[in-house]
Amino acid sequence: MARTKKMQADGEGSSTLQTPNKKANRTPSPSPSPSAGRSREPPTPETERPAGPLSVVLTALDRDVVKVNNANATELKNACDDAVKRYLSRPELFKQIHLHTDVRLGLGWLSVFVAAGTAFYGYKVDFEKSKPVVSIGLVVYIFLTIVQTLYAYFVEGNTVFVGKRKTFSKRVSPFSHLLSVTRSSNHQIITERIHLTSSTKSASHLSQKPSVASPSNSPSYQLAVTYVRSTNGGKSLLAKGRTKAAQTYSAFFDDQGTMDQEAFERWVGELVEQGMDGKLA
């Protein structure tokens, strides 16, 4: 009996000693922080921004060597304009819209057909009889030529690139447990439109005192970007930006006239992404 009571007492003592250890080994579960809850919120079309030009990785094999006469400002500007078109019209970025080119080509071909038809009619018909028709053809030809010139000057202007891109928003529906039809109706198509104009700023605009030609006073390439991001067929505006910057041609061309396309594309990409972020300048 004494031995049994002693074993029971030892068992009670050991149980009382093990109880604090169990409590001590317990670690409180971390409470969810407010920031963690906010980080799990699904992005909305207003907050998510599509990939910009700087996200496109290009290698030297993707570019052809561009070399121009660095003493000719027109060739320098044309080389930069072509580089902008090649860079932004890549499949990962924007689809170039050729509306201005199509309009000018249409007016040009129409004027050619009018001139050719008028000349052919005047050749086949007697001069006195063909005078009214030839006069009308001449007036129509002059009118089309004037319209083409006015369109290129006032409408197209200094436009170098017009692009458009459509993407699906990555927003997650809160009713994802419902039918797939219901989930698909929550996806929205985001439409992006971009418009770039370019011009050459002479050194006289930068410095009033003429001096010897140098990289510091060389002509500059000015680029203006207008960006619009919308949804619902353009009814809901998500973002809008307008930026402008200028850089000397000597920053992109060496003494031999070879273009540093990587530096130029980086400069253009930064300017475009500023517009995509909604910056106004």
C-alpha positions in Angstrom: 0.0 0.0 0.0 2.8 2.4 0.9 4.5 1.6 -2.4 1.3 2.2 -4.4 0.7 5.6 -2.7 4.3 6.6 -3.4 3.9 5.7 -7.2 0.7 7.7 -7.3 2.4 10.7 -5.7 5.3 10.5 -8.1 2.8 10.4 -11.1 1.0 13.5 -9.8 4.2 15.3 -9.4 5.5 14.5 -12.8 2.1 15.6 -14.4 2.3 18.9 -12.6 5.9 19.4 -13.8 4.9 18.7 -17.4 2.0 21.1 -17.5 4.0 24.3 -17.5 6.3 22.9 -20.3 3.3 22.4 -22.6 2.1 25.9 -21.9 5.6 27.3 -22.5 5.9 25.5 -25.9 2.8 27.0 -27.2 3.4 30.0 -29.6 0.7 32.4 -30.3 -0.5 32.3 -33.9 0.4 35.5 -35.8 -2.5 37.7 -36.5 -3.0 38.8 -40.1 -1.7 42.3 -40.6 -3.7 44.9 -42.5 -1.0 45.2 -45.1 -1.2 41.5 -45.9 -4.9 41.8 -46.4 -4.4 44.7 -48.7 -1.7 42.9 -50.7 -4.1 40.1 -51.6 -6.7 42.5 -53.1 -7.2 41.8 -56.8 -5.9 44.5 -59.1 -8.4 46.7 -60.9 -8.2 48.1 -64.4 -7.4 51.5 -62.9 -4.4 50.3 -60.9 -2.9 47.6 -63.2 -0.8 49.0 -66.1 0.0 47.0 -69.2 3.6 46.2 -70.0 5.6 49.2 -71.3 8.4 49.4 -73.9 11.1 49.0 -71.3 9.9 45.5 -70.5 10.8 44.3 -74.0 14.3 42.9 -74.0 16.2 43.3 -77.3 19.6 42.0 -78.3 22.1 43.3 -80.8 20.9 40.6 -83.2 17.5 42.2 -83.3 18.8 45.5 -84.7 20.4 46.4 -88.0 23.2 48.9 -88.1 21.9 52.4 -88.9 24.4 54.9 -90.3 23.6 58.3 -91.7 25.3 61.6 -92.5 25.5 63.3 -89.1 25.9 66.7 -90.8 22.4 66.5 -92.3 19.6 67.2 -89.8 17.0 65.8 -92.1 18.7 62.4 -92.3 19.2 62.4 -88.5 15.5 63.0 -87.9 14.4 60.4 -90.5 16.6 57.8 -88.8 15.2 58.6 -85.4 11.6 58.5 -86.8 12.2 55.1 -88.3 13.7 53.8 -85.1 10.6 54.9 -83.2 8.4 53.1 -85.6 10.5 49.9 -85.4 10.7 50.0 -81.6 7.0 50.7 -80.8 5.5 48.5 -83.5 6.9 45.3 -82.2 4.4 42.5 -81.5 4.7 42.8 -77.8 3.8 46.5 -77.9 1.5 48.5 -80.2 0.0 47.8 -83.6 0.8 50.7 -85.9 -2.2 52.5 -87.5 -1.5 53.7 -91.1 -4.5 56.0 -91.4 -2.6 59.1 -92.4 -0.5 57.2 -95.0 -3.6 55.6 -96.4 -5.4 58.9 -96.8 -2.4 60.5 -98.5 -1.9 57.5 -100.8 -5.6 57.5 -101.7 -5.7 61.2 -102.6 -2.4 60.8 -104.5 -3.6 57.8 -106.6 -7.0 59.5 -107.2 -5.3 62.6 -108.6 -3.1 60.4 -110.8 -6.1 58.6 -112.2 -7.9 61.9 -112.9 -4.8 63.3 -114.7 -4.3 60.1 -116.7 -8.0 60.0 -117.7 -8.0 63.6 -118.6 -4.9 63.2 -120.8 -6.3 60.1 -122.5 -9.6 61.8 -123.2 -7.8 64.9 -124.6 -5.7 62.7 -126.8 -8.6 60.7 -128.3 -11.1 63.6 -128.7 -10.7 66.7 -130.8 -9.2 69.6 -128.8 -12.2 71.9 -129.2 -14.7 69.2 -128.1 -12.5 68.0 -125.2 -11.9 71.4 -123.7 -14.8 71.3 -121.2 -13.9 67.8 -119.9 -10.2 68.6 -119.8 -10.9 71.8 -117.9 -13.0 69.9 -115.4 -10.3 67.2 -115.0 -7.6 69.9 -114.5 -9.7 71.6 -111.8 -10.3 68.2 -110.0 -6.6 67.4 -110.2 -5.6 70.7 -108.6 -8.3 70.3 -106.0 -7.1 66.8 -105.0 -3.5 68.0 -104.8 -4.5 70.9 -102.6 -6.5 68.7 -100.3 -3.6 66.3 -100.0 -1.2 69.1 -99.1 -3.6 70.6 -96.5 -4.2 67.2 -94.9 -0.5 66.5 -94.6 0.2 69.9 -93.1 -2.8 70.5 -90.8 -4.1 67.0 -89.9 -1.0 64.7 -90.1 1.4 67.4 -89.1 4.6 66.0 -87.4 3.0 62.7 -86.6 5.6 59.9 -86.6 3.7 57.0 -85.0 0.1 56.2 -84.1 -0.5 52.9 -82.3 -3.2 50.9 -80.6 -3.2 47.9 -78.3 -6.0 45.8 -76.7 -5.4 43.7 -73.6 -7.6 41.8 -71.1 -7.7 43.1 -67.5 -6.3 40.6 -65.0 -8.9 41.5 -62.4 -10.1 38.5 -60.4 -13.8 38.3 -59.9 -15.1 37.9 -56.3 -17.7 35.5 -57.6 -15.2 33.0 -59.0 -17.2 30.1 -57.6 -20.1 30.8 -60.0 -20.4 29.6 -63.6 -17.7 30.3 -66.1 -20.1 32.4 -68.1 -20.4 34.7 -65.1 -16.7 34.9 -64.7 -16.0 35.7 -68.3 -18.5 38.6 -68.2 -16.3 40.3 -65.5 -13.3 40.5 -67.8 -12.9 43.8 -69.5 -11.0 44.8 -72.6 -8.5 47.6 -72.1 -7.7 49.7 -75.1 -4.6 51.8 -75.4 -3.9 54.5 -77.9 -0.6 56.3 -78.4 0.3 59.2 -80.6 3.8 60.5 -81.1 5.0 63.6 -82.9 8.6 64.6 -83.6 10.5 67.7 -84.7 14.0 69.1 -84.9 15.0 71.9 -82.6 17.9 73.9 -84.0 20.8 75.0 -81.9 19.6 78.6 -82.1 16.6 77.7 -79.8 19.0 76.4 -77.2 21.6 79.1 -77.3 21.1 82.7 -78.5 24.9 83.2 -79.0 26.2 81.3 -82.0 29.3 79.3 -81.4 31.4 76.6 -83.0 29.5 73.3 -83.6 29.8 70.9 -80.8 27.7 68.3 -79.0 26.4 70.9 -76.6 24.9 73.1 -79.3 23.9 70.5 -81.9 20.3 70.2 -83.1 18.0 68.3 -80.9 15.4 65.7 -81.5 12.1 66.6 -79.8 9.5 63.9 -79.2 6.0 64.4 -77.8 3.9 61.5 -76.5 0.1 61.4 -76.0 -1.3 58.2 -74.3 -4.8 57.2 -73.5 -6.0 54.0 -71.8 -9.7 53.3 -71.6 -12.3 50.5 -71.4 -15.9 49.8 -72.4 -15.2 50.9 -76.0 -13.6 54.2 -74.9 -16.4 55.2 -72.6 -14.5 54.7 -69.3 -11.2 56.6 -69.1 -8.6 54.8 -67.0 -5.4 56.8 -67.6 -4.2 59.7 -69.7 -0.7 61.1 -70.1 1.1 63.6 -72.2 4.9 64.0 -72.1 7.5 65.8 -74.1 11.3 65.7 -74.1 14.3 66.7 -76.3 17.7 65.3 -76.7 20.6 66.3 -78.9 21.4 64.1 -81.9 24.9 63.8 -80.7 23.6 61.7 -77.8 22.5 59.0 -80.2 25.0 59.3 -83.1 28.8 59.1 -83.0 31.3 60.9 -85.2 30.8 58.4 -88.0 27.1 58.8 -88.1 26.4 55.3 -86.5 23.2 55.3 -84.3 23.3 54.0 -80.8 19.9 52.4 -81.0 20.0 50.9 -77.5 20.4 54.4 -75.9 17.7 55.8 -78.2 15.2 53.1 -77.5 15.8 53.4 -73.7 15.1 57.2 -74.0 12.0 56.6 -76.0 10.8 53.8 -73.7 11.2 56.0 -70.6 9.3 58.8 -72.2 6.4 56.5 -73.3 6.2 54.9 -69.8 5.9 58.3 -68.2 2.9 58.9 -70.4 1.5 55.5 -69.5 1.8 56.4 -65.8 -0.4 59.4 -66.4 2.3 62.1 -66.3 1.3 65.4 -67.8 4.0 67.7 -69.2 
